[in-house]
Amino acid sequence: MLAVSSDCVSTRKNAEECPIVSHRIITLDAGRYRRQIEHFEYHWGLQKGELDLDSPHNHIELRSDMDERLRDLEWTLVPTSETLQLMLEVSKYNMTASLESRKHCLNEFPDAEHEYDIVPLFLLQNGRPALYVNEGKSTKTFRAPYKALPRIKSRAHPFFVVWMASEQLVGTAPILFSEKKSTSLTAPVGRVVHCWTQEPPQAFLIGPDVWKEHRHPLSDDGYVARFALRDSRKGNAAKESRVRKTTRAPCRQAKSTTVITPYARCDSRPARTRGSALPRSGVDSGDEGGKGYDVAELRAWVDSIVPQTIAEASNCWDPAWLDHELGTDEDLARYRREAARDVAEALDPQMYADTCGTLTYKSVDRSRVCSNVWARSAYDVCLWADDPYAR
């Protein structure tokens, strides 16, 4: 039997009684589940930020009654076995391919009508209504258990559809069908979706270190600073301990090699007089002739800051200023335009451990929230000596 349009199937004999609606296939919040979207983008061969959940590829036209029943898990649609096999091959290839050589899902599956199988789910229990298929000149009736249903065709993309089908089948097939039939339904789509659980490489998730060339030469990410921030009375340098394996002495003697850090190179004072690398209130950080700051001056400076709520403290870049920067430094301007994750969402455990889909994998939390913001958001504790936001 030839495939029919997706809006030609209805539980009403007169399908015109039910208007045509556009059903959104993947309903994830792209902002809240940004990590999920990044997995899709990488394994589908897309560039970061390219996936658009508002595109026609993520929508299918259905009659309103079938749309409601699809939301209620009464039925679902699944790509054909041939399409699933090709999707599996593309997904496996992208798992090991380089960023540049990945296969683009739209190139492998062009923007055209694709065929899908109708899989009845709770439709088999909830009233078992008849399905009417409009074949143009005639309407054909299919009653439960809905044998020989025709395939439907739609411009919805198979990569979106297989994700929805996997979620729906995993939760319903083991309840409704025998183990053998349940496995035959869930395994083909599950193999495809399982490929998408692999963590994308950091080169894709984070991209080039745009800020590196804009940082101060002495700035680093903390790996070098952890030695320099130690009390200099113990040595403002990292010491590597090596053991001399051969010696004339009766016991092996340790030798130490001092690695000079960039902080020490710029500090001409003797190590015994440097003190801690971290500034302390009321303590001079320079030599004896330098100017120090006492606690009263620091409190006055903190009091001069206008208190802001956490919501008000978010940065807002002037678009005109960004346009000017775009002409001088395109990479940095594009980096600034990247959407920042909300702190509360980044700290939400369900962002990296959920009960469905690829969110079940264990991964490193890339929330990039500094300790001050994390403590403020998670425990409502300010790590500063005095809380400038306290009322």
C-alpha contacts under 8 A as a table, 3 or more apart, distances in Angstrom:
res1	aa1	res2	aa2	distance
1	M	150	P	5.96
1	M	151	R	7.99
2	L	150	P	6.71
2	L	151	R	7.25
3	A	115	E	7.00
3	A	150	P	5.70
3	A	151	R	4.60
3	A	152	I	5.11
3	A	153	K	6.11
4	V	8	C	6.51
4	V	134	N	7.93
4	V	135	E	6.94
4	V	150	P	6.97
4	V	151	R	6.42
4	V	152	I	4.88
4	V	153	K	5.96
5	S	8	C	5.44
5	S	9	V	7.92
5	S	152	I	5.41
5	S	153	K	5.06
5	S	154	S	6.50
6	S	9	V	6.46
6	S	60	I	7.44
6	S	61	E	6.22
6	S	62	L	5.81
6	S	152	I	5.03
6	S	153	K	5.63
6	S	154	S	5.98
7	D	10	S	7.69
7	D	20	I	6.69
7	D	61	E	5.86
7	D	62	L	4.50
7	D	63	R	5.45
8	C	15	A	7.48
8	C	62	L	7.86
8	C	63	R	7.65
8	C	133	V	5.66
8	C	134	N	5.07
8	C	135	E	7.42
9	V	15	A	7.62
9	V	62	L	7.76
9	V	63	R	7.18
9	V	66	M	7.56
9	V	131	L	6.79
9	V	132	Y	5.76
9	V	133	V	4.67
9	V	134	N	6.52
10	S	13	K	7.20
10	S	15	A	5.88
10	S	63	R	6.33
10	S	65	D	6.70
10	S	66	M	6.05
10	S	131	L	5.76
10	S	132	Y	5.36
10	S	133	V	6.67
11	T	15	A	7.71
11	T	65	D	6.88
11	T	66	M	7.24
11	T	129	P	6.61
11	T	130	A	6.00
11	T	131	L	4.78
11	T	132	Y	5.86
12	R	15	A	5.38
12	R	17	E	7.39
12	R	18	C	7.72
12	R	131	L	7.40
12	R	132	Y	6.56
13	K	132	Y	5.71
13	K	139	T	7.73
14	N	17	E	5.98
15	A	18	C	5.64
15	A	19	P	7.93
15	A	63	R	7.42
15	A	134	N	7.98
16	E	19	P	6.37
18	C	63	R	5.63
18	C	64	S	5.38
18	C	65	D	6.40
19	P	63	R	5.69
19	P	64	S	5.68
20	I	61	E	6.36
20	I	62	L	5.49
20	I	63	R	4.52
20	I	64	S	5.89
21	V	61	E	5.61
21	V	62	L	5.54
21	V	63	R	6.05
21	V	64	S	5.82
21	V	67	D	7.40
22	S	59	H	5.95
22	S	60	I	5.55
22	S	61	E	4.57
22	S	62	L	6.42
23	H	59	H	5.30
23	H	60	I	5.20
23	H	61	E	6.07
23	H	62	L	6.77
23	H	67	D	6.49
24	R	27	T	6.31
24	R	58	N	5.95
24	R	59	H	4.63
24	R	60	I	6.81
25	I	58	N	5.35
25	I	59	H	5.60
25	I	60	I	7.24
25	I	160	F	6.54
25	I	161	V	6.54
25	I	164	M	6.40
26	I	53	L	7.16
26	I	58	N	6.50
26	I	160	F	6.45
26	I	161	V	7.93
26	I	163	W	7.53
26	I	164	M	6.43
27	T	53	L	7.94
28	L	33	Y	6.77
29	D	32	R	5.37
29	D	33	Y	5.84
29	D	34	R	7.94
30	A	33	Y	5.35
30	A	34	R	5.44
30	A	37	I	6.54
30	A	53	L	7.65
31	G	34	R	5.30
31	G	341	R	7.67
32	R	341	R	7.85
32	R	345	E	6.67
32	R	351	M	7.74
33	Y	36	Q	5.31
33	Y	37	I	6.56
33	Y	351	M	6.60
34	R	37	I	5.06
34	R	38	E	6.26
35	R	38	E	5.03
35	R	39	H	6.48
35	R	351	M	7.78
36	Q	39	H	5.24
36	Q	40	F	6.57
36	Q	358	T	6.99
36	Q	359	L	6.84
37	I	40	F	5.07
37	I	41	E	6.17
37	I	51	L	7.42
38	E	41	E	5.01
38	E	42	Y	6.15
38	E	48	K	6.67
38	E	49	G	7.79
38	E	205	L	7.17
39	H	42	Y	5.32
39	H	43	H	6.16
39	H	196	W	6.28
39	H	197	T	7.29
39	H	198	Q	8.00
39	H	199	E	7.32
39	H	200	P	6.57
40	F	43	H	5.47
40	F	44	W	5.71
40	F	51	L	7.89
40	F	196	W	6.85
41	E	44	W	5.29
41	E	45	G	6.17
41	E	46	L	4.70
41	E	47	Q	6.24
41	E	48	K	6.16
41	E	49	G	7.57
41	E	50	E	7.11
41	E	51	L	6.18
42	Y	45	G	5.33
42	Y	46	L	5.80
42	Y	47	Q	6.99
42	Y	48	K	7.34
42	Y	94	N	7.82
42	Y	200	P	6.46
42	Y	204	F	7.50
43	H	46	L	7.53
43	H	91	S	6.08
43	H	94	N	5.70
43	H	95	M	6.67
43	H	195	C	7.77
43	H	196	W	5.86
43	H	200	P	7.90
44	W	91	S	7.03
44	W	94	N	7.51
44	W	103	K	7.32
44	W	104	H	6.09
44	W	105	C	5.31
44	W	159	F	7.81
45	G	94	N	6.85
45	G	102	R	5.18
45	G	103	K	5.13
45	G	104	H	4.20
45	G	105	C	6.02
46	L	50	E	6.15
46	L	51	L	7.03
46	L	104	H	6.02
46	L	105	C	7.51
47	Q	50	E	5.35
47	Q	51	L	7.86
48	K	51	L	7.62
48	K	204	F	7.24
48	K	205	L	7.78
52	D	55	S	5.57
53	L	57	H	7.98
53	L	58	N	5.89
54	D	58	N	6.64
54	D	59	H	7.97
55	S	58	N	5.76
55	S	59	H	7.29
56	P	59	H	5.16
56	P	60	I	7.62
56	P	155	R	7.42
56	P	156	A	6.66
57	H	60	I	7.85
57	H	155	R	6.40
57	H	156	A	4.45
57	H	157	H	4.86
57	H	160	F	7.40
58	N	156	A	5.81
58	N	157	H	6.64
58	N	160	F	6.01
58	N	161	V	7.85
59	H	156	A	5.66
60	I	154	S	6.46
60	I	155	R	7.12
60	I	156	A	5.50
61	E	154	S	7.61
62	L	66	M	6.23
62	L	67	D	5.80
63	R	66	M	5.35
63	R	67	D	6.10
64	S	67	D	4.93
64	S	68	E	6.24
65	D	68	E	5.24
65	D	69	R	6.31
66	M	69	R	5.00
66	M	70	L	5.98
67	D	70	L	5.11
67	D	71	R	6.42
68	E	71	R	5.22
68	E	72	D	6.37
69	R	72	D	4.90
69	R	73	L	6.33
69	R	74	E	5.24
69	R	75	W	6.73
70	L	73	L	5.20
70	L	74	E	5.73
70	L	75	W	5.44
70	L	76	T	6.12
71	R	74	E	7.60
73	L	76	T	6.94
73	L	121	L	6.52
73	L	122	F	6.32
73	L	168	Q	6.68
73	L	172	T	7.77
74	E	120	P	6.32
74	E	121	L	4.78
74	E	122	F	4.11
74	E	123	L	4.45
74	E	124	L	7.71
74	E	126	N	7.87
75	W	118	I	7.14
75	W	119	V	5.61
75	W	120	P	4.31
75	W	121	L	4.66
75	W	122	F	6.64
75	W	123	L	6.24
76	T	118	I	6.10
76	T	119	V	5.31
76	T	120	P	6.57
76	T	121	L	7.19
76	T	165	A	6.30
76	T	168	Q	7.25
77	L	116	Y	5.89
77	L	117	D	5.48
77	L	118	I	4.76
77	L	119	V	5.85
77	L	161	V	7.36
77	L	165	A	6.40
78	V	116	Y	5.33
78	V	117	D	5.21
78	V	118	I	6.69
78	V	119	V	7.21
78	V	161	V	6.85
78	V	162	V	6.34
78	V	165	A	5.99
79	P	83	T	5.96
79	P	84	L	6.14
79	P	115	E	6.62
79	P	116	Y	4.60
79	P	117	D	6.25
79	P	158	P	6.25
79	P	161	V	7.29
79	P	162	V	6.73
80	T	83	T	5.19
80	T	84	L	6.18
80	T	115	E	6.74
80	T	116	Y	5.69
80	T	117	D	6.29
81	S	84	L	5.02
81	S	85	Q	6.19
81	S	188	P	7.86
82	E	85	Q	5.26
82	E	86	L	6.46
83	T	86	L	5.20
83	T	87	M	6.12
83	T	158	P	7.80
84	L	87	M	4.98
84	L	88	L	6.11
84	L	188	P	6.86
84	L	189	V	7.02
84	L	192	V	7.45
85	Q	88	L	5.11
85	Q	89	E	6.37
86	L	89	E	5.11
86	L	90	V	6.30
87	M	90	V	5.13
87	M	91	S	6.06
87	M	159	F	7.70
87	M	192	V	6.74
88	L	91	S	5.09
88	L	92	K	6.07
88	L	191	R	7.06
88	L	192	V	5.03
88	L	195	C	7.99
89	E	92	K	5.26
89	E	93	Y	6.12
90	V	93	Y	5.13
90	V	94	N	6.24
90	V	103	K	6.65
90	V	105	C	7.90
91	S	94	N	5.23
91	S	95	M	6.35
91	S	192	V	6.70
91	S	195	C	6.07
91	S	196	W	7.31
92	K	95	M	5.18
92	K	96	T	7.22
92	K	195	C	6.41
93	Y	96	T	5.90
93	Y	97	A	6.04
93	Y	102	R	7.38
93	Y	103	K	7.68
94	N	97	A	4.95
94	N	98	S	7.74
94	N	102	R	5.19
94	N	103	K	6.51
95	M	195	C	7.06
95	M	198	Q	7.35
97	A	100	E	7.98
97	A	101	S	5.94
97	A	102	R	5.57
98	S	101	S	5.27
98	S	102	R	6.25
99	L	102	R	5.84
99	L	204	F	7.35
103	K	107	N	7.41
103	K	108	E	7.17
104	H	107	N	5.26
104	H	108	E	6.37
105	C	108	E	5.14
105	C	109	F	5.79
105	C	110	P	7.91
105	C	159	F	7.73
106	L	109	F	4.96
106	L	110	P	5.04
106	L	111	D	6.71
107	N	110	P	5.48
109	F	112	A	7.95
109	F	157	H	7.73
109	F	158	P	7.96
111	D	155	R	6.90
111	D	157	H	7.72
112	A	154	S	7.99
112	A	155	R	5.55
113	E	153	K	5.84
113	E	154	S	4.87
113	E	155	R	4.33
113	E	156	A	7.36
114	H	153	K	5.31
114	H	154	S	5.47
114	H	155	R	6.03
114	H	156	A	7.18
114	H	157	H	7.29
114	H	158	P	7.39
115	E	151	R	6.23
115	E	152	I	5.64
115	E	153	K	4.35
115	E	154	S	6.63
116	Y	151	R	5.50
116	Y	152	I	5.38
116	Y	153	K	6.16
116	Y	154	S	7.96
117	D	150	P	7.50
117	D	151	R	4.95
117	D	152	I	6.62
118	I	149	L	7.08
118	I	150	P	7.72
118	I	151	R	6.45
118	I	152	I	7.32
120	P	123	L	5.64
120	P	124	L	6.47
120	P	146	Y	7.62
121	L	124	L	5.98
121	L	172	T	7.02
121	L	173	A	7.33
121	L	176	L	7.10
122	F	125	Q	5.21
122	F	126	N	6.01
122	F	172	T	7.94
122	F	176	L	7.53
123	L	126	N	5.34
123	L	127	G	7.15
123	L	128	R	5.56
123	L	129	P	7.35
124	L	127	G	7.43
124	L	128	R	5.15
124	L	144	A	6.57
124	L	145	P	6.57
125	Q	128	R	5.83
126	N	129	P	7.88
128	R	143	R	7.59
128	R	144	A	5.88
128	R	145	P	7.98
129	P	143	R	6.95
129	P	144	A	7.24
130	A	141	T	6.62
130	A	142	F	5.68
130	A	143	R	4.57
130	A	144	A	6.73
131	L	141	T	5.83
131	L	142	F	5.11
131	L	143	R	6.35
131	L	146	Y	7.85
132	Y	139	T	6.37
132	Y	140	K	5.69
132	Y	141	T	4.71
132	Y	142	F	6.34
133	V	139	T	5.49
133	V	140	K	5.20
133	V	141	T	6.45
133	V	142	F	7.84
134	N	137	K	7.74
134	N	138	S	6.22
134	N	139	T	4.45
134	N	140	K	6.52
135	E	138	S	5.44
135	E	139	T	5.70
135	E	140	K	7.19
136	G	139	T	7.30
142	F	146	Y	5.47
142	F	147	K	7.30
142	F	149	L	7.09
143	R	146	Y	5.19
143	R	147	K	7.84
144	A	147	K	7.40
146	Y	149	L	6.12
156	A	160	F	7.41
156	A	161	V	7.18
157	H	160	F	5.63
157	H	161	V	6.43
158	P	161	V	4.87
158	P	162	V	5.90
159	F	162	V	5.46
159	F	163	W	6.62
160	F	163	W	5.50
160	F	164	M	6.71
161	V	164	M	5.26
161	V	165	A	6.09
162	V	165	A	4.93
162	V	166	S	5.97
162	V	189	V	6.14
162	V	193	V	7.64
163	W	166	S	5.21
163	W	167	E	6.45
163	W	189	V	7.84
163	W	193	V	6.67
164	M	167	E	5.29
164	M	168	Q	6.28
165	A	168	Q	5.19
165	A	169	L	5.89
165	A	189	V	7.31
166	S	169	L	5.29
166	S	170	V	5.96
166	S	186	T	6.67
166	S	189	V	5.73
166	S	190	G	6.15
166	S	193	V	7.43
167	E	170	V	5.57
167	E	171	G	6.70
167	E	356	C	7.03
167	E	357	G	6.75
168	Q	171	G	5.60
168	Q	172	T	6.31
169	L	172	T	5.18
169	L	173	A	5.16
169	L	185	L	7.21
169	L	186	T	5.98
170	V	173	A	6.10
170	V	174	P	7.17
170	V	186	T	6.24
171	G	174	P	7.07
171	G	175	I	7.70
172	T	175	I	5.39
172	T	176	L	6.26
173	A	176	L	5.23
173	A	177	F	5.65
173	A	182	S	5.04
173	A	185	L	7.43
173	A	186	T	7.45
174	P	177	F	5.80
174	P	178	S	6.95
174	P	179	E	6.57
174	P	182	S	5.48
177	F	180	K	7.98
177	F	181	K	6.01
177	F	182	S	5.56
178	S	181	K	5.36
178	S	182	S	5.87
179	E	182	S	5.04
179	E	183	T	6.03
180	K	183	T	5.31
180	K	184	S	6.28
181	K	184	S	4.98
181	K	185	L	6.35
182	S	185	L	5.28
182	S	186	T	6.17
183	T	186	T	5.19
183	T	187	A	5.46
184	S	187	A	5.81
184	S	188	P	7.07
185	L	188	P	6.57
185	L	189	V	7.47
186	T	189	V	5.72
186	T	190	G	5.71
187	A	190	G	4.88
187	A	191	R	6.00
188	P	191	R	5.52
188	P	192	V	6.93
189	V	192	V	5.37
189	V	193	V	6.37
190	G	193	V	5.13
190	G	194	H	5.84
191	R	194	H	5.19
191	R	195	C	6.73
192	V	195	C	5.60
192	V	196	W	7.33
193	V	196	W	5.34
193	V	197	T	7.15
193	V	357	G	7.96
193	V	358	T	7.78
194	H	197	T	5.43
194	H	198	Q	7.81
194	H	358	T	7.64
195	C	198	Q	6.20
196	W	199	E	7.99
196	W	358	T	6.92
197	T	358	T	5.08
197	T	359	L	7.97
197	T	361	Y	6.51
199	E	363	S	7.41
200	P	204	F	6.60
200	P	205	L	6.70
201	P	204	F	5.53
201	P	205	L	6.45
202	Q	205	L	4.89
202	Q	206	I	5.56
202	Q	207	G	6.90
203	A	206	I	5.73
203	A	207	G	4.67
203	A	208	P	6.86
204	F	207	G	5.30
206	I	209	D	7.87
209	D	212	K	5.53
210	V	213	E	6.82
210	V	214	H	7.68
210	V	331	D	6.61
210	V	332	L	6.18
210	V	335	Y	7.23
211	W	214	H	5.10
211	W	215	R	6.20
211	W	332	L	7.30
212	K	215	R	5.42
215	R	219	S	6.13
216	H	219	S	5.13
218	L	262	P	6.39
218	L	263	Y	7.01
220	D	223	Y	7.24
220	D	224	V	6.86
220	D	225	A	7.05
221	D	224	V	7.54
221	D	225	A	7.70
222	G	225	A	4.82
222	G	226	R	5.92
223	Y	226	R	5.81
224	V	227	F	6.17
224	V	228	A	7.03
224	V	261	T	7.39
225	A	228	A	4.91
225	A	229	L	5.85
226	R	229	L	5.40
226	R	230	R	6.84
227	F	230	R	5.54
227	F	236	N	6.89
227	F	237	A	6.09
227	F	238	A	5.55
228	A	232	S	7.77
228	A	236	N	5.32
228	A	237	A	6.05
228	A	238	A	7.58
228	A	261	T	6.75
228	A	263	Y	6.59
228	A	264	A	7.58
228	A	277	A	6.54
229	L	232	S	7.92
229	L	236	N	7.51
229	L	276	S	6.60
229	L	277	A	4.93
229	L	278	L	6.33
230	R	234	K	7.47
230	R	235	G	7.65
230	R	236	N	6.54
230	R	276	S	6.45
230	R	277	A	6.84
231	D	234	K	5.75
231	D	235	G	6.89
231	D	236	N	6.81
231	D	275	G	6.11
231	D	276	S	4.63
231	D	277	A	6.95
232	S	235	G	4.44
232	S	236	N	4.30
232	S	237	A	7.85
232	S	271	A	5.85
232	S	272	R	6.66
232	S	273	T	7.99
232	S	274	R	6.13
232	S	275	G	5.38
232	S	276	S	5.73
232	S	277	A	7.24
233	R	236	N	7.35
233	R	271	A	6.55
233	R	272	R	5.33
233	R	273	T	7.75
233	R	274	R	7.69
233	R	275	G	6.49
235	G	238	A	7.62
235	G	271	A	6.49
236	N	261	T	7.78
236	N	264	A	6.57
236	N	271	A	6.53
237	A	258	T	6.49
237	A	259	V	5.96
237	A	260	I	5.51
237	A	261	T	5.92
237	A	264	A	7.25
238	A	258	T	6.23
238	A	259	V	5.50
238	A	260	I	7.14
238	A	261	T	7.46
239	K	256	S	6.37
239	K	257	T	5.85
239	K	258	T	4.96
239	K	259	V	6.28
240	E	256	S	5.70
240	E	257	T	5.39
240	E	258	T	6.67
240	E	259	V	7.66
241	S	254	A	6.81
241	S	255	K	6.10
241	S	256	S	4.72
241	S	257	T	6.67
242	R	254	A	5.93
242	R	255	K	5.32
242	R	256	S	6.02
242	R	257	T	7.72
243	V	252	R	6.94
243	V	253	Q	6.23
243	V	254	A	4.59
243	V	255	K	5.91
244	R	247	T	6.80
244	R	252	R	6.22
244	R	253	Q	5.98
244	R	254	A	6.25
244	R	255	K	6.91
245	K	252	R	6.56
246	T	252	R	7.37
247	T	250	P	7.82
247	T	251	C	7.76
247	T	252	R	6.67
247	T	253	Q	7.86
249	A	252	R	6.91
249	A	253	Q	7.90
260	I	264	A	6.32
260	I	265	R	6.84
261	T	264	A	5.35
261	T	265	R	6.49
262	P	265	R	5.08
262	P	266	C	6.56
263	Y	266	C	5.53
263	Y	267	D	6.54
264	A	267	D	5.07
264	A	268	S	7.56
265	R	268	S	7.17
269	R	273	T	6.60
269	R	274	R	6.35
269	R	287	D	7.67
270	P	273	T	5.61
270	P	274	R	6.56
271	A	274	R	5.32
271	A	275	G	7.68
272	R	275	G	7.03
274	R	277	A	7.41
274	R	285	S	7.82
276	S	279	P	7.13
279	P	283	V	7.37
279	P	284	D	7.94
279	P	285	S	6.11
280	R	283	V	5.49
280	R	284	D	7.82
280	R	285	S	7.78
281	S	293	Y	6.20
281	S	294	D	5.73
281	S	295	V	5.74
281	S	298	L	7.42
282	G	292	G	6.22
282	G	293	Y	5.11
282	G	294	D	3.95
282	G	295	V	5.91
283	V	292	G	6.06
283	V	293	Y	7.00
283	V	294	D	7.46
284	D	287	D	7.24
284	D	288	E	7.43
284	D	290	G	6.68
284	D	291	K	6.49
284	D	292	G	4.53
284	D	293	Y	7.28
285	S	290	G	7.66
285	S	292	G	7.15
286	G	289	G	7.52
286	G	290	G	5.27
286	G	291	K	7.54
287	D	290	G	5.45
293	Y	297	E	6.28
293	Y	298	L	7.04
294	D	297	E	5.55
294	D	298	L	6.60
295	V	298	L	5.13
295	V	299	R	6.16
296	A	299	R	5.11
296	A	300	A	6.19
297	E	300	A	5.07
297	E	301	W	6.28
298	L	301	W	5.07
298	L	302	V	6.26
299	R	302	V	5.07
299	R	303	D	6.09
300	A	303	D	5.09
300	A	304	S	6.24
301	W	304	S	5.15
301	W	305	I	6.94
302	V	305	I	5.53
302	V	388	P	6.29
303	D	306	V	7.60
303	D	388	P	6.93
305	I	388	P	7.52
307	P	388	P	6.49
307	P	389	Y	5.30
308	Q	311	A	7.92
308	Q	312	E	5.74
308	Q	313	A	5.91
308	Q	389	Y	6.59
309	T	312	E	5.11
309	T	313	A	6.17
309	T	389	Y	7.27
310	I	313	A	5.21
310	I	314	S	7.25
311	A	314	S	6.15
317	W	321	W	7.43
317	W	322	L	7.09
318	D	321	W	5.22
318	D	322	L	6.35
319	P	322	L	5.02
319	P	323	D	6.18
320	A	323	D	5.09
320	A	324	H	6.40
321	W	324	H	5.14
321	W	325	E	6.29
322	L	325	E	4.92
322	L	326	L	6.02
322	L	333	A	6.15
323	D	326	L	4.98
323	D	327	G	6.88
323	D	333	A	7.87
324	H	327	G	5.59
324	H	328	T	7.07
325	E	328	T	5.15
325	E	329	D	5.74
325	E	330	E	7.07
325	E	332	L	7.92
325	E	333	A	5.98
326	L	329	D	5.37
326	L	330	E	4.57
326	L	331	D	7.84
326	L	332	L	7.72
326	L	333	A	5.23
326	L	334	R	7.58
327	G	330	E	6.31
329	D	332	L	5.58
329	D	333	A	6.25
330	E	333	A	5.16
330	E	334	R	6.14
331	D	334	R	5.22
331	D	335	Y	6.15
332	L	335	Y	4.94
332	L	336	R	6.25
333	A	336	R	5.20
333	A	337	R	6.44
334	R	337	R	5.12
334	R	338	E	6.70
335	Y	338	E	5.50
341	R	345	E	6.98
341	R	346	A	6.31
341	R	367	S	7.22
342	D	345	E	5.30
342	D	346	A	6.12
343	V	346	A	5.03
343	V	347	L	6.25
343	V	367	S	7.84
343	V	369	V	6.99
343	V	373	V	7.70
343	V	374	W	7.54
343	V	377	S	7.09
344	A	347	L	5.32
344	A	348	D	6.28
344	A	377	S	6.78
344	A	378	A	7.98
345	E	348	D	5.01
345	E	351	M	7.17
346	A	351	M	6.83
346	A	367	S	5.19
346	A	369	V	7.86
347	L	351	M	7.70
347	L	367	S	7.36
347	L	374	W	7.90
347	L	378	A	7.53
348	D	351	M	5.61
349	P	352	Y	5.95
349	P	353	A	6.01
349	P	354	D	7.94
350	Q	353	A	4.80
350	Q	354	D	4.99
350	Q	359	L	7.87
351	M	354	D	7.03
351	M	359	L	7.25
352	Y	359	L	5.66
352	Y	360	T	7.07
352	Y	361	Y	7.34
352	Y	362	K	6.99
352	Y	363	S	6.99
352	Y	365	D	7.12
353	A	359	L	5.46
353	A	360	T	5.05
353	A	361	Y	6.79
353	A	362	K	7.00
354	D	357	G	7.78
354	D	359	L	5.12
354	D	360	T	5.21
355	T	359	L	7.18
355	T	360	T	6.11
356	C	359	L	6.28
356	C	360	T	6.32
357	G	360	T	6.39
358	T	361	Y	6.04
365	D	368	R	7.94
369	V	373	V	6.32
369	V	374	W	6.00
370	C	373	V	5.53
370	C	374	W	6.06
371	S	374	W	4.95
371	S	375	A	5.96
372	N	375	A	5.39
372	N	376	R	6.17
372	N	382	C	6.78
372	N	383	L	5.99
373	V	376	R	5.03
373	V	377	S	6.02
374	W	377	S	5.23
374	W	378	A	5.76
374	W	379	Y	7.90
375	A	378	A	5.30
375	A	379	Y	5.35
375	A	380	D	6.30
375	A	381	V	5.54
375	A	382	C	6.61
375	A	383	L	7.22
376	R	379	Y	5.76
376	R	380	D	4.31
376	R	381	V	4.85
376	R	382	C	5.55
376	R	383	L	7.90
377	S	380	D	5.52
377	S	381	V	7.83
382	C	385	A	7.93
382	C	386	D	7.61
382	C	387	D	5.82
383	L	387	D	7.96
384	W	387	D	6.23
387	D	390	A	5.42
